[in-house]
């Protein structure tokens, strides 16, 4: 038996894979067709075809050929739009710029880091964590000395905990969070994501094992020391309704309120509906008119007793026994419940939006900035920046600051093939007052300058990346082309087809005259339904027989003195409608349904066909909508014929065959 060398085999497979991939990449750059000598590649066509046909893409050769013809027409119209200089319209250029800015946002972060942040947030949201904390306050504008003092105090408390002192007693004594200090620092269960500015605290909470202590952790309000008690599966969200009987005094026992809620609970058990009871008895004026519905909520929205009862209900429609809170007594009904579920594309987008609104977004953006710097030949002249700092003072951080004249000509920052000197930085500092004014009196000139330079580098790096998005991301390029050509197509079609059809009244009239037989009123039977009151059965039968022989009008005139009142409705009905509603009726004049006579009230009724209206053409006004639509189709066909003569089209049939074969289409 001949044995294969595993290393040799692996290398062979790798080379085959690389060559196959390279072959596919090269094929996507092949020209599939040309319009006015402008090439359209296989890759462009394949992208748009698969996007618009989804699961039906490459079903058969004819469908691919049909779409190719459709895309050629599209490209012809885009070419015409450019000839008409529609692409120079300022409003369209502005729309395109706005679209590019919005689209670029999702590309101007490090995708890998963003995906990691989304997965991290998703995994955290699957758990609730019971936590306590001790806060030593130090706000974002605290003086360095105050910040250091707060940090040292937090470290001191941490050491006390390590030497066995009780967390709760230290929280009562030292914590700046007065709401939780009286409860020994106990916050309760929390879930991600925490508010903006607390990402590092959230990370510490989720990374600390139950029973352990972590800290100090810096947030925008100070230094935290945390203790994690336990972790449970996330409760998610619940939609509920409640019936509330308020206490006379908040936080005090109330036997009358208790007795009243117990009586309501008894009615509920006896079969009264929750909604009726909420509407009649609930003292929550914002929800009682809605059957007690209070909507969706998660943890920490209401008191523990209320939350525990709501989330403990086993199924939709289940309701609780009476529950006491500080404000009163409740009966709670579960309407719906939802967990976080799987990380679908939709949920991924939702979580990404939340991250973009949060300071943790800087993690993804900073990772991108670092990547751009490494790709763009970034250089920073720290010695030159120190010289610049020596020529500045703390007035830099004031609103009225004016840039000093500097003679420095050396390059301070290089990025993307551009060199930036002191003058460029000072101009940026002048217009970017938001960063300058964010500095306080405790910030040194050198520290403030570095923050401003970092902001400058970030701005230039993002602009550099934005200019190269089409080169780096084929999908971005495709989306931009799709949008740009889409608006060109719309405007060109508006000029050459839609507006033309609406404004060309003589052309529309001529089109209608040439296609009159395409817009027809169908053949209809005129059906009269009559009701005769205060008539004897004898005369009702005579009138009915005469109507079928000589017509309804003749019969009514003959026997008018024999009945009291006449009610009559007339309706035109097609053969199909008549057959459905009156199966016994033939589609002919004077054919009638059976006579119905009610002797108790001396009333007779029947329906009869009084005439047949033949099919006939609709007038222009009667069918204007349909005619206008068809006229637009006609104009579009003529337009495409003209464009095919104006702009030569050439299809590379060999490449087309390769394309369909590549997708297994015969």
C-alpha positions as CSV (number, residue, x, y, z in Angstrom):
1,X,0.0,0.0,0.0
2,X,1.2,3.5,-0.9
3,X,1.1,6.0,2.0
4,X,0.6,9.7,1.3
5,X,2.9,12.2,3.0
6,X,0.5,14.2,5.2
7,X,2.5,17.4,4.9
8,X,2.7,17.1,1.1
9,X,-1.1,16.4,1.0
10,X,-1.9,19.4,3.1
11,X,0.3,21.7,1.0
12,X,-1.4,20.4,-2.1
13,X,-4.9,21.1,-0.7
14,X,-3.8,24.6,0.4
15,X,-2.4,25.5,-3.0
16,X,-5.5,24.1,-4.8
17,X,-7.6,26.2,-2.5
18,X,-5.6,29.3,-3.0
19,X,-5.5,28.9,-6.8
20,X,-9.3,28.2,-6.8
21,X,-10.0,31.3,-4.7
22,X,-7.7,33.4,-6.9
23,X,-9.4,32.1,-10.0
24,X,-12.9,33.0,-8.6
25,X,-11.6,36.5,-7.7
26,X,-10.1,37.0,-11.1
27,X,-13.4,35.7,-12.8
28,X,-15.4,38.3,-10.8
29,X,-13.4,41.0,-12.5
30,X,-14.1,39.7,-16.0
31,X,-16.3,41.9,-18.2
32,X,-19.8,40.4,-18.6
33,X,-21.2,43.2,-20.8
34,X,-20.4,46.7,-22.0
35,X,-22.7,49.7,-22.4
36,X,-21.3,52.6,-24.4
37,X,-17.9,50.9,-24.0
38,X,-18.1,51.0,-20.2
39,X,-17.6,47.5,-18.7
40,X,-19.8,45.8,-16.2
41,X,-18.0,43.0,-14.3
42,X,-19.3,39.5,-13.4
43,X,-18.9,40.5,-9.7
44,X,-21.1,43.6,-10.0
45,X,-23.9,41.6,-11.9
46,X,-23.6,38.6,-9.5
47,X,-23.9,40.9,-6.4
48,X,-27.0,42.7,-7.6
49,X,-28.6,39.6,-9.1
50,X,-28.2,37.5,-5.9
51,X,-29.3,40.4,-3.7
52,X,-32.6,40.9,-5.6
53,X,-33.4,37.3,-6.3
54,X,-32.3,35.7,-3.0
55,X,-33.3,32.0,-2.9
56,X,-34.5,32.0,-6.6
57,X,-31.0,33.1,-7.9
58,X,-29.6,30.9,-10.6
59,X,-32.7,28.7,-10.7
60,X,-32.5,28.3,-14.4
61,X,-30.6,29.9,-17.4
62,X,-33.7,31.8,-18.7
63,X,-34.1,33.6,-15.4
64,X,-30.5,34.7,-15.4
65,X,-30.8,35.8,-19.0
66,X,-33.9,37.8,-18.2
67,X,-32.3,39.6,-15.3
68,X,-29.2,40.3,-17.5
69,X,-31.5,42.0,-20.0
70,X,-33.2,43.9,-17.2
71,X,-29.8,45.1,-15.8
72,X,-28.7,46.2,-19.3
73,X,-31.8,48.3,-19.6
74,X,-31.0,49.8,-16.1
75,X,-27.4,50.6,-17.2
76,X,-28.7,52.2,-20.5
77,X,-30.9,54.5,-18.4
78,X,-28.1,55.4,-16.1
79,X,-25.9,56.2,-19.1
80,X,-28.6,58.5,-20.4
81,X,-29.0,60.2,-17.0
82,X,-25.3,61.1,-17.1
83,X,-25.6,62.4,-20.6
84,X,-28.4,64.6,-19.4
85,X,-26.1,65.7,-16.5
86,X,-28.5,64.6,-13.8
87,X,-25.5,63.6,-11.8
88,X,-24.5,67.3,-11.5
89,X,-27.8,68.3,-9.8
90,X,-26.7,69.8,-6.4
91,X,-29.6,68.3,-4.4
92,X,-28.8,64.8,-5.7
93,X,-25.1,65.3,-4.9
94,X,-26.1,66.4,-1.4
95,X,-28.3,63.3,-1.0
96,X,-25.5,61.1,-2.1
97,X,-23.1,62.7,0.4
98,X,-25.6,62.2,3.2
99,X,-26.1,58.6,2.3
100,X,-22.4,58.0,2.1
101,X,-21.9,59.5,5.6
102,X,-24.6,57.4,7.1
103,X,-23.4,54.2,5.4
104,X,-19.7,54.9,6.3
105,X,-20.6,54.9,10.1
106,X,-20.9,51.1,10.2
107,X,-17.5,50.8,8.5
108,X,-15.6,53.3,10.6
109,X,-15.1,51.0,13.5
110,X,-13.1,47.9,14.0
111,X,-15.5,45.2,12.9
112,X,-13.8,42.4,14.8
113,X,-13.8,44.5,18.0
114,X,-17.4,45.6,17.5
115,X,-18.5,42.0,17.1
116,X,-16.7,41.0,20.2
117,X,-18.4,43.9,22.1
118,X,-21.8,42.8,20.8
119,X,-21.2,39.1,21.8
120,X,-19.9,40.2,25.2
121,X,-23.1,42.3,25.8
122,X,-25.3,39.5,24.6
123,X,-23.7,37.0,26.9
124,X,-24.0,39.3,29.8
125,X,-27.6,40.0,29.1
126,X,-28.3,36.3,29.7
127,X,-27.6,36.7,33.4
128,X,-28.7,38.9,36.3
129,X,-26.1,39.5,39.0
130,X,-26.9,40.3,42.7
131,X,-24.4,42.9,43.8
132,X,-23.5,45.3,46.6
133,X,-21.1,48.2,46.3
134,X,-19.2,50.9,48.3
135,X,-18.8,54.1,46.4
136,X,-16.2,56.7,47.2
137,X,-17.3,59.8,45.2
138,X,-14.9,61.5,42.8
139,X,-16.6,63.2,39.8
140,X,-15.1,63.7,36.4
141,X,-14.1,67.3,37.3
142,X,-12.6,66.5,40.7
143,X,-9.2,68.0,41.3
144,X,-6.3,65.5,41.0
145,X,-5.7,65.7,44.7
146,X,-9.3,64.9,45.5
147,X,-9.3,62.1,43.0
148,X,-6.1,60.6,44.6
149,X,-7.7,61.0,48.1
150,X,-10.8,59.1,46.9
151,X,-8.6,56.4,45.4
152,X,-6.5,56.0,48.6
153,X,-9.6,55.8,50.7
154,X,-11.1,53.1,48.4
155,X,-7.8,51.2,48.6
156,X,-7.9,51.5,52.4
157,X,-11.4,50.0,52.5
158,X,-10.3,47.2,50.3
159,X,-7.5,46.3,52.7
160,X,-10.0,46.4,55.6
161,X,-12.2,43.9,53.7
162,X,-9.1,41.7,53.0
163,X,-8.5,41.7,56.8
164,X,-12.0,40.3,57.5
165,X,-14.1,43.4,58.2
166,X,-17.8,43.0,57.2
167,X,-18.7,44.5,53.8
168,X,-22.1,45.8,54.9
169,X,-20.8,47.6,58.0
170,X,-18.1,49.4,55.9
171,X,-20.7,50.3,53.3
172,X,-22.9,51.9,56.0
173,X,-19.9,53.8,57.3
174,X,-18.1,55.0,54.2
175,X,-20.2,54.7,51.0
176,X,-21.2,57.9,49.3
177,X,-24.2,56.2,47.8
178,X,-26.7,57.1,50.5
179,X,-29.6,55.1,48.9
180,X,-27.7,51.8,49.2
181,X,-25.5,52.6,52.2
182,X,-28.4,52.1,54.7
183,X,-28.9,48.6,53.2
184,X,-25.3,47.7,53.7
185,X,-24.4,48.7,50.1
186,X,-26.9,46.2,48.6
187,X,-27.9,47.2,45.1
188,X,-29.8,44.1,44.2
189,X,-29.9,42.3,40.9
190,X,-28.5,44.2,37.9
191,X,-28.3,43.3,34.2
192,X,-26.3,44.5,31.3
193,X,-26.0,47.0,29.9
194,X,-25.3,49.4,32.7
195,X,-25.7,53.2,32.0
196,X,-23.1,55.0,29.9
197,X,-19.9,55.5,31.7
198,X,-20.2,52.4,33.8
199,X,-18.7,49.8,31.4
200,X,-15.7,49.0,33.6
201,X,-18.0,48.5,36.6
202,X,-20.2,46.2,34.5
203,X,-17.2,44.2,33.4
204,X,-16.1,43.8,37.0
205,X,-19.5,42.7,38.1
206,X,-19.8,40.1,35.4
207,X,-16.2,38.9,35.9
208,X,-16.4,38.5,39.7
209,X,-17.4,35.1,41.1
210,X,-20.2,34.9,43.7
211,X,-18.8,35.6,47.2
212,X,-15.8,37.5,45.9
213,X,-14.9,41.2,46.2
214,X,-13.4,43.4,43.4
215,X,-12.2,47.0,43.2
216,X,-11.5,49.8,43.3
217,X,-13.2,50.4,39.9
218,X,-13.2,53.9,38.5
219,X,-16.4,55.3,36.9
220,X,-17.5,58.8,36.1
221,X,-18.9,59.2,39.7
222,X,-15.9,57.8,41.7
223,X,-14.3,54.5,42.9
224,X,-16.4,51.4,43.6
225,X,-15.7,48.3,45.6
226,X,-18.1,45.5,44.7
227,X,-19.3,42.3,46.2
228,X,-21.1,39.7,44.1
229,X,-23.6,37.6,46.0
230,X,-25.2,35.4,43.3
231,X,-25.9,35.0,39.6
232,X,-29.2,33.8,38.1
233,X,-30.5,33.4,34.5
234,X,-31.8,36.7,33.3
235,X,-35.5,37.3,33.9
236,X,-35.9,39.1,30.6
237,X,-39.0,41.2,30.2
238,X,-42.6,40.6,31.2
239,X,-45.8,42.3,30.1
240,X,-48.3,42.6,32.9
241,X,-51.5,44.1,34.1
242,X,-52.5,44.7,37.7
243,X,-55.3,45.7,40.0
244,X,-54.3,48.1,42.7
245,X,-56.0,49.1,46.0
246,X,-53.9,51.9,47.6
247,X,-53.0,52.1,51.3
248,X,-54.2,55.1,53.2
249,X,-50.6,55.8,54.2
250,X,-47.6,54.7,52.1
251,X,-45.5,52.0,53.9
252,X,-48.1,51.4,56.6
253,X,-50.3,48.4,57.1
254,X,-53.9,48.9,55.9
255,X,-56.4,46.2,56.7
256,X,-59.2,47.9,54.7
257,X,-57.1,47.8,51.6
258,X,-56.2,44.2,52.3
259,X,-59.9,43.2,52.8
260,X,-60.9,45.0,49.6
261,X,-58.2,43.3,47.4
262,X,-59.2,39.9,48.9
263,X,-62.8,40.5,48.0
264,X,-61.7,41.3,44.4
265,X,-59.6,38.2,44.3
266,X,-62.6,36.2,45.4
267,X,-64.6,37.7,42.5
268,X,-61.8,36.8,40.1
269,X,-61.8,33.2,41.3
270,X,-65.6,33.0,40.9
271,X,-65.3,33.9,37.2
272,X,-65.3,37.7,36.8
273,X,-62.8,38.9,34.2
274,X,-59.6,40.5,35.2
275,X,-60.2,43.4,32.8
276,X,-63.7,44.2,34.2
277,X,-62.4,44.1,37.8
278,X,-59.4,46.4,36.9
279,X,-61.7,48.8,35.2
280,X,-64.2,48.8,38.1
281,X,-62.0,48.7,41.2
282,X,-58.3,49.4,40.4
283,X,-57.0,52.7,41.9
284,X,-54.2,53.0,39.4
285,X,-55.7,55.7,37.2
286,X,-53.1,55.3,34.4
287,X,-53.9,51.6,33.8
288,X,-57.4,50.8,35.0
289,X,-59.1,51.9,31.8
290,X,-56.8,49.6,29.8
291,X,-57.8,46.5,31.8
292,X,-55.0,47.2,34.2
293,X,-52.2,46.9,31.6
294,X,-48.9,48.4,32.6
295,X,-46.8,47.3,29.6
296,X,-43.4,45.7,29.4
297,X,-40.8,45.9,32.2
298,X,-37.6,44.3,33.3
299,X,-35.9,44.0,36.7
300,X,-35.4,46.9,39.1
301,X,-38.5,48.7,37.6
302,X,-40.8,48.0,40.6
303,X,-40.5,46.9,44.2
304,X,-39.0,43.5,44.8
305,X,-42.3,41.9,46.0
306,X,-44.1,43.1,42.8
307,X,-41.3,42.1,40.5
308,X,-41.0,38.6,42.2
309,X,-44.7,38.0,41.8
310,X,-44.8,39.2,38.2
311,X,-41.8,37.1,37.0
312,X,-43.0,34.0,39.0
313,X,-46.3,33.7,37.1
314,X,-45.9,30.4,35.0
315,X,-47.8,31.4,31.8
316,X,-49.7,34.1,30.0
317,X,-53.1,34.7,31.5
318,X,-52.0,33.5,35.0
319,X,-52.6,35.9,37.9
320,X,-51.1,36.2,41.4
321,X,-52.6,36.1,44.8
322,X,-52.8,39.5,46.5
323,X,-49.3,41.0,46.8
324,X,-48.4,43.8,49.3
325,X,-46.0,46.7,48.4
326,X,-45.3,50.0,50.1
327,X,-48.1,51.7,48.1
328,X,-50.9,49.1,48.4
329,X,-52.2,45.7,47.5
330,X,-52.0,44.3,44.0
331,X,-53.2,41.3,41.9
332,X,-50.9,40.9,38.9
333,X,-51.7,39.2,35.6
334,X,-49.1,38.0,33.1
335,X,-49.9,39.1,29.6
336,X,-46.7,38.0,27.8
337,X,-43.0,37.3,28.5
338,X,-39.8,37.3,26.4
339,X,-36.3,36.2,27.0
340,X,-33.2,37.5,25.2
341,X,-33.4,34.7,22.6
342,X,-30.7,33.8,20.1
343,X,-28.2,36.3,18.7
344,X,-30.0,36.9,15.4
345,X,-29.0,39.4,12.8
346,X,-31.7,41.7,14.1
347,X,-30.7,41.4,17.7
348,X,-27.0,41.9,16.7
349,X,-28.0,45.2,15.0
350,X,-30.0,46.3,18.0
351,X,-27.1,45.6,20.4
352,X,-24.7,47.3,18.1
353,X,-26.8,50.5,18.1
354,X,-26.8,50.4,21.9
355,X,-23.0,50.1,21.9
356,X,-22.6,53.0,19.5
357,X,-24.6,55.2,22.0
358,X,-22.3,54.2,24.8
359,X,-18.7,55.2,25.7
360,X,-17.6,51.6,25.2
361,X,-17.9,52.4,21.5
362,X,-14.6,54.2,21.9
363,X,-13.0,50.7,22.4
364,X,-14.0,49.7,18.8
365,X,-13.2,53.1,17.4
366,X,-9.8,53.3,19.1
367,X,-8.9,49.9,17.8
368,X,-9.8,51.2,14.3
369,X,-7.6,54.3,14.8
370,X,-4.7,52.1,15.8
371,X,-5.2,50.0,12.7
372,X,-5.4,53.1,10.4
373,X,-2.3,54.5,11.9
374,X,-0.3,51.3,11.2
375,X,-1.7,51.3,7.6
376,X,-1.2,54.9,6.8
377,X,2.4,55.6,7.6
378,X,1.6,57.5,10.8
379,X,4.4,59.4,12.6
380,X,4.3,61.7,15.6
381,X,7.0,64.1,16.4
382,X,6.9,64.2,20.2
383,X,10.0,66.5,20.5
384,X,8.3,69.0,18.1
385,X,5.0,68.8,20.1
386,X,6.9,69.6,23.3
387,X,8.4,72.7,21.6
388,X,4.9,73.8,20.6
389,X,3.6,73.2,24.2
390,X,6.2,75.7,25.4
391,X,4.8,78.4,23.2
392,X,1.2,78.0,24.7
393,X,-0.4,78.7,28.0
394,X,-3.6,77.9,29.9
395,X,-5.5,80.4,27.9
396,X,-5.7,77.6,25.3
397,X,-8.5,76.2,27.4
398,X,-10.6,79.4,27.3
399,X,-13.3,80.5,24.8
400,X,-11.4,83.7,23.8
401,X,-8.1,82.0,23.0
402,X,-6.3,83.2,19.9
403,X,-3.6,81.1,18.1
404,X,-0.1,82.6,18.6
405,X,2.2,83.2,15.7
406,X,4.7,80.3,15.6
407,X,7.8,80.0,13.3
408,X,8.0,76.2,13.6
409,X,8.1,74.6,10.2
410,X,8.9,71.0,11.1
411,X,6.4,68.2,10.6
412,X,4.6,67.3,13.8
413,X,2.2,64.7,12.5
414,X,2.3,62.5,9.3
415,X,-0.7,60.4,8.2
416,X,-1.8,59.1,4.9
417,X,0.9,60.7,2.9
418,X,0.2,64.2,4.4
419,X,2.4,66.2,6.7
420,X,0.9,68.5,9.3
421,X,2.8,71.3,10.9
422,X,2.1,73.6,13.9
423,X,-0.1,75.9,11.8
424,X,-2.4,73.0,10.9
425,X,-2.7,72.0,14.5
426,X,-3.4,75.5,15.8
427,X,-6.1,76.1,13.2
428,X,-7.7,72.8,14.3
429,X,-7.5,73.9,18.0
430,X,-9.2,77.2,17.2
431,X,-12.2,75.6,15.5
432,X,-12.5,72.7,17.9
433,X,-13.4,74.7,21.0
434,X,-15.5,71.8,22.4
435,X,-12.3,69.8,23.2
436,X,-10.4,72.9,24.5
437,X,-13.2,74.0,26.8
438,X,-13.6,70.5,28.2
439,X,-10.2,71.0,30.0
440,X,-10.3,72.4,33.6
441,X,-7.9,74.4,35.7
442,X,-6.2,71.3,36.9
443,X,-5.1,70.3,33.3
444,X,-1.5,71.1,32.4
445,X,-0.7,72.7,29.0
446,X,1.2,69.6,27.9
447,X,-1.7,67.3,29.0
448,X,-4.3,69.5,27.3
449,X,-2.2,69.7,24.1
450,X,-1.8,65.9,24.0
451,X,-5.6,65.6,24.2
452,X,-6.1,68.0,21.4
453,X,-3.5,66.3,19.3
454,X,-5.2,63.0,19.9
455,X,-8.5,64.4,18.7
456,X,-6.7,65.9,15.6
457,X,-5.2,62.5,14.8
458,X,-8.5,60.8,15.3
459,X,-10.3,63.2,12.9
460,X,-7.6,62.9,10.2
461,X,-7.4,59.1,10.6
462,X,-11.2,58.8,10.2
463,X,-11.2,61.0,7.1
464,X,-8.3,59.0,5.6
465,X,-10.2,55.8,6.2
466,X,-13.4,57.3,4.8
467,X,-11.7,58.2,1.6
468,X,-10.5,54.6,1.1
469,X,-13.7,52.8,2.0
470,X,-14.5,51.8,-1.7
471,X,-11.0,50.4,-2.1
472,X,-11.1,48.4,1.2
473,X,-14.7,47.1,1.3
474,X,-16.3,45.8,-2.0
475,X,-19.7,45.7,-0.3
476,X,-19.4,49.4,0.5
477,X,-18.5,50.2,-3.1
478,X,-21.4,48.1,-4.3
479,X,-23.9,49.8,-2.0
480,X,-22.7,53.3,-3.0
481,X,-22.9,52.4,-6.7
482,X,-26.4,50.9,-6.2
483,X,-27.6,54.0,-4.4
484,X,-26.0,56.5,-6.9
485,X,-27.3,54.7,-10.0
486,X,-30.7,54.2,-8.3
487,X,-31.3,58.0,-7.9
488,X,-30.0,58.6,-11.4
489,X,-32.5,56.0,-12.8
490,X,-35.3,57.6,-10.8
491,X,-34.7,61.1,-12.0
492,X,-34.1,60.0,-15.6
493,X,-37.3,57.9,-15.6
494,X,-39.2,60.9,-14.1
495,X,-38.1,63.1,-17.0
496,X,-38.5,60.6,-19.8
497,X,-41.4,58.5,-18.8
498,X,-43.5,59.3,-15.7
499,X,-43.8,63.1,-16.1
500,X,-44.0,62.8,-19.9
501,X,-46.9,60.4,-19.7
502,X,-48.8,62.7,-17.2
503,X,-48.2,65.9,-19.2
504,X,-48.7,64.5,-22.8
505,X,-52.5,64.7,-22.9
506,X,-52.7,64.3,-26.7
507,X,-50.3,61.3,-26.6
508,X,-52.4,59.8,-23.8
509,X,-55.6,60.3,-25.8
510,X,-54.1,58.8,-28.9
511,X,-52.8,55.8,-26.9
512,X,-56.3,55.3,-25.5
513,X,-57.9,55.5,-28.9
514,X,-55.5,52.9,-30.2
515,X,-56.2,50.5,-27.3
516,X,-59.8,51.2,-26.5
517,X,-60.7,47.5,-26.5
518,X,-58.2,46.8,-23.8
519,X,-60.2,48.9,-21.2
520,X,-63.7,47.5,-21.2
521,X,-66.8,47.7,-19.0
522,X,-67.8,44.0,-18.6
523,X,-71.3,42.7,-19.7
524,X,-73.6,43.2,-16.7
525,X,-77.1,42.2,-15.7
526,X,-79.1,45.0,-14.1
527,X,-80.7,43.3,-11.0
528,X,-83.6,44.9,-9.3
529,X,-84.5,43.7,-5.8
530,X,-88.1,44.7,-4.9
531,X,-90.0,44.6,-1.6
532,X,-93.8,45.2,-1.6
533,X,-95.7,45.8,1.6
534,X,-99.4,45.6,2.4
535,X,-100.2,43.3,-0.5
536,X,-102.2,40.1,-0.6
537,X,-100.6,36.9,-1.7
538,X,-103.0,36.6,-4.6
539,X,-101.9,39.9,-6.1
540,X,-98.2,39.3,-5.2
541,X,-98.2,36.2,-7.4
542,X,-100.0,38.0,-10.2
543,X,-97.5,40.8,-10.1
544,X,-94.6,38.3,-10.0
545,X,-95.8,36.4,-13.1
546,X,-96.4,39.5,-15.1
547,X,-93.0,40.8,-14.3
548,X,-91.4,37.7,-15.7
549,X,-93.5,37.9,-18.9
550,X,-93.7,41.7,-19.6
551,X,-91.1,43.2,-17.4
552,X,-91.0,44.7,-13.9
553,X,-92.1,48.2,-14.8
554,X,-95.2,46.9,-16.6
555,X,-96.1,44.7,-13.6
556,X,-95.7,47.5,-11.1
557,X,-97.8,49.9,-13.1
558,X,-100.5,47.3,-13.6
559,X,-100.8,46.5,-9.9
560,X,-99.7,49.8,-8.3
561,X,-103.1,50.2,-6.5
562,X,-102.9,46.7,-5.0
563,X,-99.9,47.3,-2.6
564,X,-99.0,49.9,0.0
565,X,-95.3,50.7,-0.4
566,X,-92.4,49.8,-2.7
567,X,-88.7,49.5,-1.7
568,X,-86.4,48.9,-4.7
569,X,-82.6,48.6,-5.2
570,X,-80.8,48.3,-8.5
571,X,-77.4,46.7,-9.0
572,X,-75.2,45.8,-12.0
573,X,-73.7,42.3,-11.7
574,X,-71.3,40.4,-14.0
575,X,-72.0,36.8,-14.9
576,X,-69.5,35.6,-12.3
577,X,-70.9,37.7,-9.5
578,X,-74.5,36.8,-10.4
579,X,-73.6,33.1,-10.4
580,X,-72.0,33.2,-7.0
581,X,-74.8,35.1,-5.3
582,X,-77.8,33.8,-7.2
583,X,-77.0,30.3,-8.6
584,X,-80.6,29.7,-9.7
585,X,-80.7,32.9,-11.9
586,X,-80.0,32.7,-15.6
587,X,-78.1,35.6,-17.2
588,X,-81.1,36.9,-19.2
589,X,-83.7,39.6,-19.0
590,X,-86.9,39.1,-16.9
591,X,-85.4,36.0,-15.2
592,X,-86.2,36.2,-11.4
593,X,-85.6,34.5,-8.1
594,X,-88.5,32.7,-6.4
595,X,-91.2,34.9,-4.8
596,X,-91.0,35.2,-1.1
597,X,-94.2,36.0,0.7
598,X,-94.6,36.6,4.5
599,X,-98.4,36.4,5.3
600,X,-97.9,37.6,8.9
601,X,-96.9,41.0,7.7
602,X,-98.4,40.9,4.1
603,X,-95.0,41.5,2.5
604,X,-93.6,40.1,-0.8
605,X,-90.1,40.2,-2.2
606,X,-88.0,38.9,-5.1
607,X,-85.1,39.9,-7.4
608,X,-85.4,40.2,-11.2
609,X,-83.0,41.0,-14.1
610,X,-84.5,44.1,-15.8
611,X,-81.9,44.3,-18.6
612,X,-78.5,43.3,-19.9
613,X,-75.8,45.9,-20.5
614,X,-73.4,44.7,-23.2
615,X,-69.6,45.1,-22.7
616,X,-68.3,48.5,-23.9
617,X,-65.1,50.5,-23.8
618,X,-64.4,52.7,-20.8
619,X,-63.8,56.4,-21.4
620,X,-60.4,57.9,-20.8
621,X,-61.5,59.4,-17.5
622,X,-63.0,56.2,-16.3
623,X,-59.8,54.2,-16.9
624,X,-57.2,57.0,-16.6
625,X,-55.1,55.2,-13.9
626,X,-54.8,52.0,-15.9
627,X,-54.3,53.8,-19.2
628,X,-51.6,56.1,-17.7
629,X,-49.8,53.1,-16.3
630,X,-49.8,51.3,-19.6
631,X,-48.8,54.4,-21.5
632,X,-45.8,54.7,-19.2
633,X,-44.9,51.1,-20.1
634,X,-45.2,52.0,-23.8
635,X,-43.0,55.1,-23.4
636,X,-40.5,53.1,-21.5
637,X,-40.2,50.5,-24.3
638,X,-39.7,53.3,-26.9
639,X,-37.2,55.0,-24.6
640,X,-35.1,51.8,-24.3
641,X,-35.2,51.3,-28.1
642,X,-33.8,54.8,-28.5
643,X,-31.1,54.2,-25.9
644,X,-30.1,50.9,-27.5
645,X,-29.4,52.8,-30.7
646,X,-27.6,55.6,-28.9
647,X,-25.4,53.4,-26.7
648,X,-23.9,50.2,-28.1
649,X,-24.4,47.1,-25.9
650,X,-22.0,44.1,-26.1
651,X,-22.5,40.9,-24.1
652,X,-19.6,38.5,-23.6
653,X,-21.5,35.3,-24.2
654,X,-18.5,33.1,-23.2
655,X,-18.3,34.8,-19.8
656,X,-22.1,34.5,-19.4
657,X,-21.8,30.7,-20.0
658,X,-19.0,30.4,-17.5
659,X,-21.1,32.3,-15.0
660,X,-24.2,30.1,-15.2
661,X,-22.0,26.9,-15.3
662,X,-20.2,28.1,-12.2
663,X,-23.6,28.1,-10.4
664,X,-24.6,24.7,-11.7
665,X,-27.2,26.1,-14.1
666,X,-27.9,24.2,-17.3
